[in-house]
């Protein structure tokens, strides 16, 4: 997809699966009790004195999500502008016509 991620909404099943999995993994990582797993000490990110670590991790991930998406869009622009792969543009346009796909950024 050569458009930014916000140009197209995800499907409802995908959005639901992402929401559930991210919520569960965030809660587990945040509130995991202090203890030991396989002989290694473990504790949740918010267990202890400093409880803001999950928020910092989420901000870090979201920041890099935007950077990664910008690089993706730039990569597609370079591929299409300079036709890096021979006939890339013609092949992708043919595929879009066959499958009724139109790209509007």
N, C-alpha and C positions, 0 to 999 in steps of 0.2 A: 504494500500500500504506500503510494508515494505522497500521500497527504498526511498532515499532522494527526495524531491520535484523536483529537476532538472533532475531526471532520466527519466521523461516522460513529453512530452509536453501536455498542455491542448488542448481541442478541440477549434476550431475557434469560435463557438458561445459563449462558456464559456469565452474565452479570451476577446472577444468583450464586453460581458456584464460586466465583471470585470473592464475593462478599462473605460467604460462609467460611471459606478456607482462610481468608485473611483475618477474619474476626477470631476464629478458633486459634490460629497460630499466634496471633498477637496476645490473646489472653493467656495462652499456655506459657509463652516466653516471658510475659510480664509477671505472672503470679505463681510461677513454679516454686514449690516450697524448697527451702534450704535442705540439702541432703547430699547423698553420694550416689552416683551412677557408675557402675564398672570401676569403682575405686577412685573416681574423680569427683572432687567437690563441685556441686552445682547449686545455683539459686536463681530465682527469677530476676528479671531486669529491674523490677520495682521493689524487690525485697531488700530491705536494708535502709540506710539513711537517705540515699539519693534515689528519688523515685521518678525522675524525669527522663531516664534513659530511653524508654520506648518512644517518647515524643521526638527526641533527637534522632533516633534511628528512622522513624517515619519521615521526618523532614529531609534527612540525608537521601533516603530512597526516592522520594518524590523529586528532589532536585536532580538527581542523576537520571530519573525517568525522562524529564524534560530535555536534558542534555542528549541522551540516547536518541530520543525522537527527533531532535533537530539534526543530529548526525545521519539518521535514517533518511530524512527528507533531503538533506544535502547529497547523500549518496545516490538516491534515485535521480536527482537533478543532474548530477555528473554523468550517470549512466545514460540518461536520455539525451543530454546536451552533446556529448562527445561520442555517443554510440560505441561505448567501450567494447561491448560484446557485439560481434558482427550480427547485423539484422535484429538486434534486441528490440528496437522500436517497432519494426514491422511485425515481429513475432508477437509482441504483447498486444498490439492493436488488433491483429487477426484473432487472437484468443478472446479479447474483449468482445469483438463482434460476434463470434461463435457462441459466447455464453451470455450475451446481453448485458455486459457489464459496462457501465460508464463511470468515469472518474471525474468528480467535481470537487475541487479543493476549496 
